[in-house]
Amino acid sequence: MMRATSTLLARFQHPAQVVAAGFAVAIALGALLLSLPAATAEGVSAGWLNALFTAASAVCVTGLVLVDTEAHWSVFGEVVIAGLAQVGGLGIMTMATVFTLLVSGRLGLRARIAAQTETKSLSMSDVRRLVLKVVAFSLVCEAVTAAVLTGRFVLGYGESFGRALYLGVFHAVTAFNSAGFTLWPDSLMRFVTDPWICLTVAIAAIVGGLGFPVVFELARLWRQPSKWTVLTRITVGTSVILLVSGTLVFLATEWRNPATLGGLDDGHKLMAAFFTAVMPRSAGFNVLDIGQMYPSSWLATDLLMFIGGGSAGTAGGIKVTTFGMLAFIVWTEMRGESRVNIGRRRLPETTQRQVVTITVLGVALVAVSTYVLLALTPYKLDQVLFEVISAFGTTGLSTGITASLGTPGHVLLAVLMFIGRIGPLTLGSALALNRRTRRYELPEERVIVG
């Protein structure tokens, strides 16, 4: 096993290629399992497109679906989906690293580099310890979430313990890993007034979406914000701003909408708006009918989905750290300063270029994909843009048109989910087989901008 793993890793020249290949293999295996007759409730094959799309959605922790999850898939199929979401949320190389450690207790250099690339670890010396902490923390959070949900389903909805435990574990896995799959056709809309369900799922999604390095640092230094790293400060600060502003926007926009918040009392309106602000960070559950929201709410959701959650977590999007650093870069340029400073630290120029590159690539990918999907389908711009950003941000929210986009549209969304999960920059690095270092500098010339 160790020799086979080393041989596989040796075939790739860049660790990002290992990550991309790992996710691709996981999607292929998941599609194979879901295409088995045993995976569907009717005992017939789901077809290659449905199996591939669902596997991509699960591994890329998105939640977009072509069919009703509970009605179409058997228990075996649902377990496969939850398993794929678990693997996709923790990360392919994280799972491979744990398996290697369990088998041999040793971790080769190439495996360490690959795991470091995926977990965004800042040094290779702590890769092994960090990976084990990530897995342990994830399982504990999922266990707590599952316990709360199970108890609520038993006490509040009269489910048998076995059924409640199944529902609790499934939704704990999909919530913490920001996968967005549910076993009800209306997502979580039936629980819009239930704080035990709504807040538990929202908290699990927030914790999973913050990013493991940030969560671990907060656990150690939550009483000492002055000692937080720049990563933690940007992630926490930007996340709080987005959650508060998102809640206020949805409250203001949907307050009198009879199809969404209009029929709820003030307390439940606040909870539903908060939940709706949390989910675009990549979790993908909904307690309000997305298709009945006003276009202005769709636009706000588009922005939140595109930004996503924290780095090295289960969320997608360009990441709140990228968005936060981009704001600092713009502010620095507006002030005419030559160095980007965040707190008492200076942002390296290489990081600044990565921020701009990720943002531009994300915008370009969304724009091109939206144009292609508009040409392939009869739907309006706001609906198509919503679906595209939901796929790219691995969010899973939908206005209700996903299943009717046709084969080309479904393939496009699957590709977007894959790119969104591994990251545009990671994919670009994986495709750049030859890395060259320029040994000379060309003369500089000023160009008019703006």
N, C-alpha and C positions, 0 to 999 in steps of 0.2 A: 504493500500500500504506500509506504513512504517513497519507494523508488518510483512508482507510477506518478505520485504527486509531484516529485521533483522533476520528472521528465516532462510533465505537463507544464509546470511553471517555467522550465527552461526553454520552451518553445516560444515564449513571448519576450520581447525586448524591453517592454515597459510595463511596470506594475499595473497601470491603468488598463492595459490590455487584458490582464488576468481578471480584473473586476468586471469589465464589460463581457468577457467570454463566460465568466461564471454566471452572471445574470441570464445571458442568452441560453446557456445549457439548462439552467433551472426552469426557464420558461418552456423550453422544448420538452423536458421531462414532465413538467406539470401538464402541458397540453396532451402528452401521450396518455397520462393517467386519466385525465378528464374525458378523453375520447373513448375510453372503455365503456361498454354497455353498463357495467356495474356502477358507473358514476352518475347515471341519470335515474330519475324516479321511475321512468317507463321501461327501463332495461334495454334501451337502444342507444346507439352511438350518438353523441351530441353533435357530431360533424366537426371538421377540422377548424373552421372559422370560429365557431362558438367556443371550442376547447382552447384554441390558441389565444383568443381575445380574453377569455376569463383567466387563463393562466398568466398572461401578461399583466392583467389588471391586479391579480393577487400578488405575484412576485414583485411588481412595481408598486405595491401597496397603494392602489388607486381607488378601486371600488366601482368603476364604471362597469355596467353589465348589459348584456343583450337579452337576458331572460330573468324571470323571477327566481332568485337563488333557491328559496325553499321549495317552490313548486317544481322546478325543473331538475334539480340535482338530488341525488339520493344522500343518505347519511355518509356513505363513503365519499361521494363527491364533495360534500360540505366539509368533511374532515380534510380532504386534499386541499381545498381552498384555504382553510384556516392554516394548514401546515405551510402552504406556499407563502401566505402572508407573514407567518412567523419567520420563515427563512429570509424573505425579502426585507422585512423590517430590521432584523438583526444584521443582515448583510451576508452575502455569499461567502466572502473570505473570513468573516467572523465565525460563521458556522464551521467552515473548513478548518480554521485554526483550532477551534475547540475539539473537533474530531481528531485532529492530528495530535493534540496534547493528550487526549484520552487514550489514544492508541499507543503512542511512543513516549510521551512525556517530554519530547524534544521538538523544537521548532527551528527549521532551517532558515537561512538568511533570506532566500527568495520569498518564502512564506511570510516572514516578518515584514518585508518590504510591502508585499501585497496587502497584508492586513493593515499596515500603517497607512497605506493609501486610502483604503476604504473607511477606516475609523477616524481619519484625520488626526491620528496621534502625532504629537509634535516631536517625538523621539522614538527610536527603535528599542531603546532599553526597556521601556515600559509597555511594549505591545502585548506581551503575554499576560501580564497582570491586568492591563486595561481590558483586554478581550474577555477574560474570565469575570471581571467586575461587571462588564456590560451585560453578559448573559445572566449572571446572578440577579442583577438589579431588574432586568426585564422580567424574569420569571416571578420575582417577588411582587412587582407592580401588577402584573397580570393576575397573580393569585389573589391579591387584595381586591382588585376590581371584580374578579369573578365571584369572590365571596359576597361582596355587597350586592351585585346584580342577582346572584342566586337567591340570597335571602329575600330580596325584594320581589322576585318572581314567585316565590313560595308564599310569602306573607301577604303580598299586595294583590296578586293575580290568581292565586289558587292553583298554580302549577304543581305537578308532582315534583318530588325532590330530584328525580333523575332527569326529567325534562328541564327543570329550572337550572340544574347544574350544567347541562349541555348548552342551554342558551347563555348562561353566565360565562362559561369558558370561551365559547365561540366569540361572543361580543367583547369580552375582555381582550382577546388576542387581536381582533380587528380594530378595536379602539386604541389600544396602546401602540400598535404598529401603524396607525393612521391608514388602515386599509379600507374602511368604509362599507364593508359587506355586512348586510343584516339578513335575518331570517324572516323578515316581514316585507310585504310588497310596498309598503309606504315608508320604508326606512324606520325612523323612530317617531313619526308624526303622531302616533297613537299615545305617546308618552309625553306630549308637549307640556302637560301640567304636572308631571311627576318629577320633583327635584331629585329623588333618589336615582332615577335612571339618567336624567339629563346631566346633572352635575357630576355624577360618577364618570360617565363617558367623556364629558368635557375635560375633567381633570386628568384622566388617563391620556387623552389626546394631547393636552398641553405638556404634560411631563415627558411623554415620548417624543414630542416634537421640539422640545427645547434643545436637544442634543446631549449626548452622554457626557462629554467633557464639562459642559456647563452645569449639568445636574450634580455631578460629583463635586465640583468646586463649591456650588451652593450648599451642599450637604456639610462641607467642612467650614466654610467661611460665611454662612448666611448672616451672621451677626456682625461681620466686618467688611462692609462694602468697599472700604478704602483699599482693601487688599485684593479685590477682584481683578482678574486679568481683563485686558481690553475685550477679548472674546466674550466673556461673561457680561461685562457692562453693556456692550452693544446688543447682545442677544436679549438680555432681560429688559433693558430700556426700550428697545424697538418693539419687543413683543407686547409690553404693557401699553405702549402708545397705540399700537395697532388694535389690540383687544378693546381698549376703552373707546377709541375713535370709531371702530367698527360697530360696537354696541350702540353708540349714540347715533350713528348714521342709520342703522336698521330701525332703531326706535323712531327716529324722525320721519323716515321714508315710509315705513309700513304701519305706522300707528293706527291709521284709519282704514287700512286695507282689509275689507271683510273676509278676504280669502286667506289672510295670513295672521297678522296680529290683532286685527280689528275685533274679533270675537272673544279675546282673552281679557281677564282683569289686569290691573296695572302690574301686580307682582309677577304674574305669569308672562306678561309682555316683556318685562325686563329680563327674566330668565331665558325666554325664547330668543330674544335679541342677542343676549350674551352667547348662547349656544350657537346661534347662526354666525356670530363673529369669530368664534373659535374654529368652526369646522372648515372654512376655506384655507386655514393654515395647513391643510392637507388631509384632515381626518375624513371628510366626505359624508358624514351622517347629516340628516336634516330632520328638523321637527316642524318646519314650515314647508308648504308646497312651493318649491323653487319655480315651477312653471307659472305660478300665479303672482309672483313678485313683480313689482314695477321695474321697468328697464333701468331706472337709476340704481336700484338695489342690485341688479345684475352687474352693472358697471363697477359698483363698490366691491362686489364679490370677485369680479375679474381681477381687480387690483390686489386684493388679499390673496387670491390663489396664485397669482404670478409671483408675489413676494415669498409666500410659503412660510416655513418654520426655521428652526435652528440647524446649524451645520452639525454633521456627524450624528444626526438623529433619524427618526423615522419619517420626518416630513419632507416634502418636495419643494418645488419652486426655486427661484434663484437664491433663496435663503435670506432671513432677516439680517444676518451679518453683512451680506453683500449690499443689501438695501441701505443699512445703516452706514456702512463705510462709504457708499456712493454719496449719501447726503453730506458726509464730512468732506469728501473730495470737492463736491460742488460748492459748499460753503467756503472752503479754503480758497478756491479759485475766485469766487466772488469778492473775497476780502483782499485779493491780490497777494496772498502769501505763497511762499515757494515750498513749504513743507506742510504735510497733512499731519496735524497733531490731534490725538484723541486722549483727553486727560493729560497725563504726564508722559505719554508715549508717542513716538513718531511712527507713522505708518510707512513701511518700506515701499519703494517704488514698484517692486515686483508685485506686491499685493495690490497696489493701485491698478496696475495693468490687468491683473486677473479680475478685479472687480468690474472694470469697464468691459473686458472681453466677455465675461459671463453675461452681463446685462445686455450687451449688444447682440450676442449670439441668441439669447433668449427672445428678445424682441423680434429679431429677424426670423427665427424659427416659427414663432407664433404668427407673424404677418404672412409668411409664405404659406404655412399650413392653412390659415384662414382663407386665403385666396383660393387655394386648391379645393378646399371643402365647399366653398361657395359655388365653385364651378361644377362640382359633382352633385350637389343637392339643391333642392328648391327652397331651403330655409333662409331666413333673414340674417343679416350681419350680426345682430346682437346675440341670436341663438347660436350661430356657428362659432363666433368668437368665444362664447361661454364654454362650449364643448371642447374647443381646442386648448384653451388655457387650463381647463379642468384636467385634461389628459397630460399636458406638459407639466403642470404643477402637481401631478399625481394626487389630485384631490378627490375626484369621484362624484362631485356634484353634477347634476344635469338638469336641463330645462325640460327633459322628457323626450328628446329626439334621438338619443343614442342608438336605439335598436333599429331605427328606420334610415340610417345613414348609408346603407348599402355596403357591399363588400369592399370597394376601394376606400370608402370612408372609415370602415372599421379597421382596415389594415393601417391606414394613416394614423388613427388614434392609438393603435397598438405600438407603432413606432415612436410616437410622441411620448407615450408612457415609459417606454424603455429609455429614451434619451433623457426624459425628465428625472427618472430614478437615479441613473448613474451620473447625470450632470453633463451639460454641454461641454464643459472644459475637460472632464474626464474622457468623454468620447473623442474629443479632438486630440487629446494626448494619446489615446489608444490608437488612433488612425495615423498619427505621425510616427511612422516606423523609424525614420532616420532623424536623429537630433544632431544638428550642426551648431558649432560654435564659431561665430565670425571672429577672425583674427585681425580685423582692421576696422576702422571707423571712417565713414564717408563724411565729406564736408557738410556742415549744417546750413540750412537755408530757411529763413522765416517765411511762413505762408499765411495769408490773410484768412482768419477764421470768423465766420458769422457775418 
